[in-house]
Amino acid sequence: MKRWLLINLGDAMLAYDQQDRITHQLKAAFSAAGNPDDMAAFIRHEADGRLHCEVKIYLSPASSAIVKDLFKTDVNVTECEQPSIDSLSLLAGTKNAQQLLFP
């Protein structure tokens, strides 16, 4: 099974500029790839029992080649399991991505 990718932007109060930049980069990269339905990024604010939440971006397995080229050093990208669909919002990708990736 192919792995998902995770970008943890950290504290939600400090992540707006970086989130905006990453969103624009992902949308441009997905568009250049022809916007395939299996290429998507999702976002969620997660507290994990802490006082402040962190912004986490989850990228589908089909996004991996593009993401590793986009964010060579300026963003920490790690592999992860497929996230739960609970509270995820589509950040970049087609409207069909959620149905395809979370049947």
N, C-alpha and C positions, 0 to 999 in steps of 0.2 A: 504494500500500500504506500502510495506517495505521501510525503510529509507536507504539512502546512508550514508556513513561515509566520513568525511573530516579530513585530516591532513594538517594543514597549517605550512609549514616549515619556513615561514617568508622570509626575504630578500634573493633574488636569489643569490646574491654575496656571501652569507655566508652559503648556504644550501647544497653545494655539498657533503660534507662528510656524513651528516645525510641522504640525499637522497640516496646515494650509499648504506649505511647500510640498510635502510628501503627496498630498492629494492631487495637486496640479501635475506633479511628475508622473504619478501612476496613471492618471487619466490620459495624459499625452502618450505614454508608453503603450497602454492598452489600445488606444486608438490607432497608433502606428502598427500594431500587431493585428489589426482588423477587428477588434472588439469581440473576441471569441467568448461564448457564454461561460466557459469554464475558467476564465481568467477574471478574478475579482478580488477586491479588498473589502473587508468588513471592519467595523470599529465598535468598540464597547468601552465604557467606563467601568472599571472594576475596583472594588474596595478591598476585597479579600480580608475582611475583618479589621482593616486599618481605619483611621480617622479620615484620611484623604484618599480619594480614588486616583487610579492611574489610567491613562489612556493607552489602550492596546489595539493595534491594528493586526488583523489576521489576513494572511494572503493565501489564496488557493494554490494547490500544487502546480497548476499550469502557469502561475505567475513567477515561479522560482527563477527561471533563467533571466527574465527581464529585471526582476528585483535585485538580484545579485549584481547585475551590471549597473543599475541605477545608483545603488547605495553601497559602493565599494568600501568606503571608510567612514562616512559621516553619520551613518545610522547603524545601530546594532541590530542585526537581523539574526534570529535564532530559529531552529526547527522546533516544531511542536506537533502535538496531536491535533486532529480536527476539533475545533472548538464547538461547544454547545451553541445551538442556534438562539438560545435565550438571550434577549436584549441586544443581539447583534444588529447593526444597521449597515446597509450597503454604503461604502465609501466611494468605490470606483468599480465599474463593471456594468454589465447589462442588467436589465430588469429580470431576465430569465436566469441569472446566475444563482440566485438564492434557491429557486426551485430545483435547479440542476444539482447544486452542491449539497443541498440539505433536503433530500426527497422525503 
